[in-house]
Amino acid sequence: MGLSKKAEDYGSISFIKSVSAALEGVVHTLQTQRNMRIHFLVGFLVLVAGIYFDFSYIEIIMLLFAITFVLVAEMFNTAIEYVADILAEDKVDPLIKVIKDISAGAVFVSAVNAGLTGYIFLATRVNIHTGRLLFKIKQSRWHVTLITLITAIGVVLLVKVLRKEKDLLRGGMPSGHAAIAFAIWAIISMLTLNSLVSVLVFLLALLVARSRMYTGVHKLWEVIMGGVLGALTAILVFQIMAR
């Protein structure tokens, strides 16, 4: 029983380390590669546009595949460039240049594919009269709610990337859990006229924030910043949607 328990613990630790190492690779690429940041931002905006235009599940999945294809290609391109630089050892080698050009070409092809995919989907839904589109969004509350939560998560991840936090999902400034909890509180407060519901959800958000400090994952100021960031993001998105 003891050996079995230790084996399970080791497997669990190994899995956590593997996920952490993978996230460090993603963070490193985002922090060091300008093109990766551009691809990530454009992909995020396209997904938000997909929600705006009420894309079907199949279309959203196709967009996700196209965006992921570009990001993965950029990461492979970065890794290949590092290996090529090591092999070149500061020497001018025409073959190394060819290798880099081919890997960059792969990113270009994937980006063209993603661009065409997004264009085909968006071109069929673009409404010249912007007012009608905004009216449609306002009439559907789940669109606004989902957009708000995605934006809050995106802002938290962006801040962590800019601050060069090593782990995007655990620890660091700001607290993602607190941001999401207080964003949900702000959303519910703006959608309901029942003050009791708003107070209860606020208390739940406080419990979420307290649990992050109690477990030692976050410090007080990280939780406060996360809560403020989440609530302000939700309010800002709702103000934009209400115009």
Protein Blocks (a to p, Z undefined) as FASTA:
>chain_A
ZZmmmmmmmmmmmmmmmmmmmmmmmmmmmmmmmklmmmmmmmmmmmmmmmmnopafklmm
mmmmmmmmmmmmmmmmmmmmmmmmmmnnopacfklmmmmmmmmmmmmmmmmmmmmmmmmm
mmmmocfblmlmmmmmmmmmklmmmmmmmmmmmmmmmmmmmnopablkggcjddfklmmm
mmmmmmmmmmpcbfklmmmmmmmmmmmmmmmmmnomacfklmmmmmmmmmmmmmmmmmmm
mZZ
